[in-house]
Amino acid sequence: MTDVDSPLPDPSPRLEAAFRAVHAERMQGLAFVNAAIGVEAIGFAPWRHYWLGVMLTPWSMNLLLAPRDASAWKPLPPGEKRRYAFPAGPFDFISAREGATGDYLICSLFSPVLEFADHATARQTALLAREALFDPANAEAPELPGTESSRPAPAAASRDAPVPLAPLEADLSVAVSRRDLLHGRMPGRGDERRR
């Protein structure tokens, strides 16, 4: 006997069909749509009373929770948030509903997905992000009083003052860690934190 007596089936086929319909009906020709990316439900597997995976579309990559145990699912009004704790830390999921999929919750990883050159790269990123959720080493370190991150930022430098290039170049050559990937930080994009 499992933790769910009569589990709902894997939602991947329903999700893919629904988001392919959204793509065909509402997303054609929009500037934030990446034509190199397809619609795919990636890595869906049981987690607690849910199905957890990554929904990849030509316009977004989201962690997605769908009901696996209908009696344990607690729906929220669309747009409302619920926080879930993973070994990598707490993540906020937003309630949504799309046609035949029913209710689900999403946590944005990338939106839009224009930085991906092809579907294979986006798919691999999705798999790594899902895997990273379950690694405690990817948790954000708590900010402690007196640490560098809790001090006020120094006054902005003059725009005419020279900026050392070495630290900037070093940042661009650093590989992206799974923690940065999971928290949406990409070196060189100018967004140190994105949630």
N, C-alpha and C positions, 0 to 999 in steps of 0.2 A: 504494500500500500504506500502510495506517495503522499506528499503534502497536499496534493490536489486529487480528489477522488475521481472526478470526471472533467479532465482538462479540456479547455477549448482548443481547437486545432491551431497549428502554426499559422499566424496571420499573413505570412509572406506573400502567398499568391493573391489574396484580397488587396493587400497594400500595393503591390506592383500594378495590378489591374486598375485600381482607383487612381494612382498617381500617373499612370500612362494616360488615362482619360483626362486628367487635369492638364497634363502637358499638351495633349492634342487640342483640347477645347479652349484653354485660357492662356497658355504660355508661349505660343508661337510668335517669333519675331521680337520678343522683349529683350532689351539690352543686357539684362542681368542673367540671361539663360546661356549656359555653356553648351553649345551644340556637340561638343566632344564627350559629354557625359550622358549616360542613359539612366533609366529608372531601375533601381535594384534594391530589394530588401536583403540586407547583408547580416549574416551571423546571428539570426534569431534563434534563441535558445531559452529554456525556462530559467527564470530567476525569481525566487520567492513565489508569489501568486501571479506573476506576470510573464509575458514574453518580452524579452529584451533583445534589441538588435539596433542596426543603423539603417536608416532610410536615406538612400542616395537618390537625388533627382538632379536634373540639369540646373536647378536653381538653389539647392541646399543639401546639406548633409546634417542629419539630426539623429541623436540617440532617440530611440522610440520605445515606449512601454505600451503594451497592449494587454488586455485581460487574458489570463490563462484560467483563472478560477472566477467564474461569473459572480459567485456569491461573495467573494472577497473584494471585488472591484467597487470602488467608491467614486462614482463620476463627479466631475467638477464642471461648473459652467465654463464654456469656451473662453479661453484667455486667462483663466485663473491658474495660479501656480501651486505646486506641491513639491516639497523638498524630500529627496531620497538620499540616504547615506550609503556610500560605497566605500570599499577600502581606500580608494584614492581621494575620498572626501565627500562632502555634501554637494549635490547638484540639484538645481531647480528645474522642474519639468513643467511645461505649459500645456493645459488641456486643449484638445482640438477634436474635430470630427470632420470626416470627409466622406460623403456619400455612403458607399457600401462598406466602408471600413468600420464604421461605428466609432465609439470613443477611443481615444488614445492620448498619450502624453508625449511631448517632445522636448528635447534639450538640444539647442543649436550647437553644432560643432563648427560649421562653416556656412555662411549665407551672405552673398552668393558663393558659388564654387568656381569662380573665374580663374583662380590661381592654379587649377589643375589642367595639365596639358592633355590628359586622356583619361578614359574611364578606368583603366587598370591601375593607374596611380591613385586615383580617388578611392577606388575599392580597397587597395592596400592600406591607405590612410584610415579608412573606416574600420577595417579589421584591427589595426593597431590601436585605434582610439577605444574600441570596445574592450580589447584586452587590457589596456592601461587602466580602465576603471577598477579592476580587481587587484591592482598592485599597490600596496600601501606606500611604496617608495614614491609614488606619483602625487601623494597628498601635499597640499600647500603647507609649508611650515608656518606655524602661527607667528604673528608679529609680536615681538616682545618689547616692552617699554625700553627706550634708549637705543634701539637698533637703528641702523641706517634708514630702513624703510619707514620708521615712525617719526623721524625728524622732519621738520619743515624743509621744503625744497629751497635751495639757494635762489637768490634773486636771478632773474633771467639775464643772461649775458647779452651784451650789445650785439646787434645783428652784424656790425662791422668787425667785431672781434674774430680773429681766426679760430677755427675749430680744428683740433688735432684730428687728422684722418686715420691714424693707426687704430684707435679704439673702434671707429666706425667700420673700418675694413675688417677688423677682427670679428665684430658682431656678425657681419654678413657671411663669414666663412664658417661660423659655428653650426654644427649639426643641430637639428631640432630634437630635443629630448621628448620622450613620451609624455612627461608632465606638461611641457609647453604645448604639445599637440593636443592633449586632452583639455587644456585650458584655453586653447585657441590663440596661442602666441606664436607668431612666426617672425624670426629674426629678419630685420631689414624692412619690415612692412610698416614700421612706425607705430604699431599697436602693441605695447608691452603687455597689456592685460586686456583681454576681451572675454566677456562672460555672456 
